[in-house]
Amino acid sequence: SVAVTPGGLGVVEAGSVALLVAMGADPAQAASGVLLFTIFTHVIEIPFGIVAWLVWFWGRGEAPAGGYPEAAVDDAAGAVAVGQGASTEPGTRTGPIPGG
């Protein structure tokens, strides 16, 4: 099916109000309830989405204030040592050797 409006906005609300009135609700209360529901589910989410997108957009690719910690990977075991002075040479460790 093809929606006449984006997301069926307006058509769904009119149908909801008509259904609530047909079931015995006061037309003013049904319209206000559906309007509040529409505001809470469509309109209020937009600013939060914009803020989340801006935080994500501005925050990508930036290193933390102190930079990323150096990491050393033991090629044989696949272990990772992270911290100050971590060696970046292959096959080296900065911590205790397991089982040793």
CNS distance restraints for C-alpha pairs under 8 A (distance, minus, plus):
assign (resid   3 and name CA) (resid   7 and name CA) 6.83 0.50 0.50
assign (resid   3 and name CA) (resid   8 and name CA) 5.56 0.50 0.50
assign (resid   4 and name CA) (resid   8 and name CA) 6.53 0.50 0.50
assign (resid   5 and name CA) (resid   9 and name CA) 5.80 0.50 0.50
assign (resid   5 and name CA) (resid  10 and name CA) 7.39 0.50 0.50
assign (resid   5 and name CA) (resid  11 and name CA) 7.65 0.50 0.50
assign (resid   8 and name CA) (resid  12 and name CA) 5.83 0.50 0.50
assign (resid   9 and name CA) (resid  13 and name CA) 6.93 0.50 0.50
assign (resid  10 and name CA) (resid  14 and name CA) 6.06 0.50 0.50
assign (resid  11 and name CA) (resid  15 and name CA) 6.22 0.50 0.50
assign (resid  12 and name CA) (resid  16 and name CA) 6.07 0.50 0.50
assign (resid  13 and name CA) (resid  17 and name CA) 6.14 0.50 0.50
assign (resid  13 and name CA) (resid  34 and name CA) 6.31 0.50 0.50
assign (resid  13 and name CA) (resid  35 and name CA) 7.50 0.50 0.50
assign (resid  13 and name CA) (resid  38 and name CA) 7.69 0.50 0.50
assign (resid  14 and name CA) (resid  18 and name CA) 6.12 0.50 0.50
assign (resid  15 and name CA) (resid  19 and name CA) 6.05 0.50 0.50
assign (resid  16 and name CA) (resid  20 and name CA) 6.13 0.50 0.50
assign (resid  16 and name CA) (resid  34 and name CA) 7.03 0.50 0.50
assign (resid  17 and name CA) (resid  21 and name CA) 6.08 0.50 0.50
assign (resid  17 and name CA) (resid  27 and name CA) 7.29 0.50 0.50
assign (resid  17 and name CA) (resid  30 and name CA) 5.52 0.50 0.50
assign (resid  17 and name CA) (resid  31 and name CA) 5.63 0.50 0.50
assign (resid  17 and name CA) (resid  34 and name CA) 6.66 0.50 0.50
assign (resid  18 and name CA) (resid  22 and name CA) 6.03 0.50 0.50
assign (resid  19 and name CA) (resid  23 and name CA) 6.22 0.50 0.50
assign (resid  20 and name CA) (resid  24 and name CA) 6.55 0.50 0.50
assign (resid  20 and name CA) (resid  25 and name CA) 5.49 0.50 0.50
assign (resid  20 and name CA) (resid  27 and name CA) 7.92 0.50 0.50
assign (resid  20 and name CA) (resid  30 and name CA) 6.14 0.50 0.50
assign (resid  21 and name CA) (resid  25 and name CA) 4.66 0.50 0.50
assign (resid  21 and name CA) (resid  26 and name CA) 6.23 0.50 0.50
assign (resid  21 and name CA) (resid  27 and name CA) 5.67 0.50 0.50
assign (resid  21 and name CA) (resid  30 and name CA) 6.73 0.50 0.50
assign (resid  25 and name CA) (resid  29 and name CA) 7.10 0.50 0.50
assign (resid  25 and name CA) (resid  30 and name CA) 6.15 0.50 0.50
assign (resid  26 and name CA) (resid  30 and name CA) 6.02 0.50 0.50
assign (resid  27 and name CA) (resid  31 and name CA) 6.02 0.50 0.50
assign (resid  28 and name CA) (resid  32 and name CA) 6.10 0.50 0.50
assign (resid  29 and name CA) (resid  33 and name CA) 5.96 0.50 0.50
assign (resid  30 and name CA) (resid  34 and name CA) 6.11 0.50 0.50
assign (resid  31 and name CA) (resid  35 and name CA) 5.99 0.50 0.50
assign (resid  32 and name CA) (resid  36 and name CA) 6.07 0.50 0.50
assign (resid  33 and name CA) (resid  37 and name CA) 6.14 0.50 0.50
assign (resid  34 and name CA) (resid  38 and name CA) 6.10 0.50 0.50
assign (resid  35 and name CA) (resid  39 and name CA) 6.20 0.50 0.50
assign (resid  36 and name CA) (resid  40 and name CA) 6.16 0.50 0.50
assign (resid  37 and name CA) (resid  41 and name CA) 6.09 0.50 0.50
assign (resid  38 and name CA) (resid  42 and name CA) 5.75 0.50 0.50
assign (resid  38 and name CA) (resid  43 and name CA) 7.31 0.50 0.50
assign (resid  39 and name CA) (resid  43 and name CA) 4.90 0.50 0.50
assign (resid  39 and name CA) (resid  44 and name CA) 6.23 0.50 0.50
assign (resid  40 and name CA) (resid  44 and name CA) 5.43 0.50 0.50
assign (resid  40 and name CA) (resid  45 and name CA) 7.36 0.50 0.50
assign (resid  41 and name CA) (resid  45 and name CA) 6.72 0.50 0.50
assign (resid  42 and name CA) (resid  46 and name CA) 7.03 0.50 0.50
assign (resid  43 and name CA) (resid  47 and name CA) 7.97 0.50 0.50
assign (resid  44 and name CA) (resid  48 and name CA) 7.40 0.50 0.50
assign (resid  45 and name CA) (resid  49 and name CA) 6.16 0.50 0.50
assign (resid  46 and name CA) (resid  50 and name CA) 6.20 0.50 0.50
assign (resid  47 and name CA) (resid  51 and name CA) 6.17 0.50 0.50
assign (resid  48 and name CA) (resid  52 and name CA) 6.10 0.50 0.50
assign (resid  49 and name CA) (resid  53 and name CA) 6.06 0.50 0.50
assign (resid  50 and name CA) (resid  54 and name CA) 6.14 0.50 0.50
assign (resid  51 and name CA) (resid  55 and name CA) 6.16 0.50 0.50
assign (resid  52 and name CA) (resid  56 and name CA) 6.17 0.50 0.50
assign (resid  53 and name CA) (resid  57 and name CA) 5.92 0.50 0.50
assign (resid  54 and name CA) (resid  58 and name CA) 5.92 0.50 0.50
assign (resid  55 and name CA) (resid  59 and name CA) 5.81 0.50 0.50
assign (resid  56 and name CA) (resid  60 and name CA) 6.16 0.50 0.50
assign (resid  63 and name CA) (resid  67 and name CA) 5.44 0.50 0.50
assign (resid  63 and name CA) (resid  68 and name CA) 6.45 0.50 0.50
assign (resid  64 and name CA) (resid  68 and name CA) 6.48 0.50 0.50
assign (resid  69 and name CA) (resid  82 and name CA) 6.42 0.50 0.50
assign (resid  69 and name CA) (resid  83 and name CA) 5.62 0.50 0.50
assign (resid  69 and name CA) (resid  84 and name CA) 6.85 0.50 0.50
assign (resid  70 and name CA) (resid  82 and name CA) 6.01 0.50 0.50
assign (resid  70 and name CA) (resid  83 and name CA) 6.02 0.50 0.50
assign (resid  70 and name CA) (resid  84 and name CA) 6.78 0.50 0.50
assign (resid  70 and name CA) (resid  85 and name CA) 7.38 0.50 0.50
assign (resid  70 and name CA) (resid  86 and name CA) 5.87 0.50 0.50
assign (resid  70 and name CA) (resid  87 and name CA) 7.68 0.50 0.50
assign (resid  70 and name CA) (resid  88 and name CA) 7.39 0.50 0.50
assign (resid  71 and name CA) (resid  80 and name CA) 6.60 0.50 0.50
assign (resid  71 and name CA) (resid  81 and name CA) 5.65 0.50 0.50
assign (resid  71 and name CA) (resid  82 and name CA) 4.60 0.50 0.50
assign (resid  71 and name CA) (resid  83 and name CA) 6.82 0.50 0.50
assign (resid  71 and name CA) (resid  86 and name CA) 5.91 0.50 0.50
assign (resid  71 and name CA) (resid  87 and name CA) 7.10 0.50 0.50
assign (resid  71 and name CA) (resid  88 and name CA) 6.43 0.50 0.50
assign (resid  72 and name CA) (resid  80 and name CA) 5.63 0.50 0.50
assign (resid  72 and name CA) (resid  81 and name CA) 5.14 0.50 0.50
assign (resid  72 and name CA) (resid  82 and name CA) 6.56 0.50 0.50
assign (resid  72 and name CA) (resid  86 and name CA) 5.88 0.50 0.50
assign (resid  72 and name CA) (resid  87 and name CA) 5.35 0.50 0.50
assign (resid  72 and name CA) (resid  88 and name CA) 4.67 0.50 0.50
assign (resid  72 and name CA) (resid  89 and name CA) 6.89 0.50 0.50
assign (resid  72 and name CA) (resid  90 and name CA) 7.33 0.50 0.50
assign (resid  72 and name CA) (resid  92 and name CA) 7.14 0.50 0.50
assign (resid  72 and name CA) (resid  93 and name CA) 6.93 0.50 0.50
assign (resid  72 and name CA) (resid  94 and name CA) 7.95 0.50 0.50
assign (resid  73 and name CA) (resid  78 and name CA) 6.15 0.50 0.50
assign (resid  73 and name CA) (resid  79 and name CA) 5.60 0.50 0.50
assign (resid  73 and name CA) (resid  80 and name CA) 4.55 0.50 0.50
assign (resid  73 and name CA) (resid  81 and name CA) 6.43 0.50 0.50
assign (resid  73 and name CA) (resid  88 and name CA) 7.29 0.50 0.50
assign (resid  73 and name CA) (resid  90 and name CA) 6.51 0.50 0.50
assign (resid  73 and name CA) (resid  91 and name CA) 6.99 0.50 0.50
assign (resid  73 and name CA) (resid  92 and name CA) 7.23 0.50 0.50
assign (resid  73 and name CA) (resid  93 and name CA) 7.43 0.50 0.50
assign (resid  74 and name CA) (resid  78 and name CA) 5.17 0.50 0.50
assign (resid  74 and name CA) (resid  79 and name CA) 5.19 0.50 0.50
assign (resid  74 and name CA) (resid  80 and name CA) 6.47 0.50 0.50
assign (resid  74 and name CA) (resid  90 and name CA) 6.13 0.50 0.50
assign (resid  74 and name CA) (resid  91 and name CA) 4.56 0.50 0.50
assign (resid  74 and name CA) (resid  92 and name CA) 5.71 0.50 0.50
assign (resid  74 and name CA) (resid  93 and name CA) 6.37 0.50 0.50
assign (resid  75 and name CA) (resid  79 and name CA) 7.51 0.50 0.50
assign (resid  75 and name CA) (resid  90 and name CA) 6.24 0.50 0.50
assign (resid  75 and name CA) (resid  91 and name CA) 5.36 0.50 0.50
assign (resid  76 and name CA) (resid  91 and name CA) 6.81 0.50 0.50
assign (resid  81 and name CA) (resid  86 and name CA) 6.48 0.50 0.50
assign (resid  81 and name CA) (resid  93 and name CA) 6.56 0.50 0.50
assign (resid  81 and name CA) (resid  94 and name CA) 6.17 0.50 0.50
assign (resid  81 and name CA) (resid  95 and name CA) 7.01 0.50 0.50
assign (resid  82 and name CA) (resid  86 and name CA) 6.04 0.50 0.50
assign (resid  86 and name CA) (resid  93 and name CA) 7.83 0.50 0.50
assign (resid  86 and name CA) (resid  94 and name CA) 6.03 0.50 0.50
assign (resid  87 and name CA) (resid  92 and name CA) 6.70 0.50 0.50
assign (resid  87 and name CA) (resid  93 and name CA) 7.07 0.50 0.50
assign (resid  87 and name CA) (resid  94 and name CA) 6.86 0.50 0.50
assign (resid  88 and name CA) (resid  92 and name CA) 7.66 0.50 0.50
assign (resid  93 and name CA) (resid  97 and name CA) 7.72 0.50 0.50
assign (resid  96 and name CA) (resid 100 and name CA) 7.68 0.50 0.50
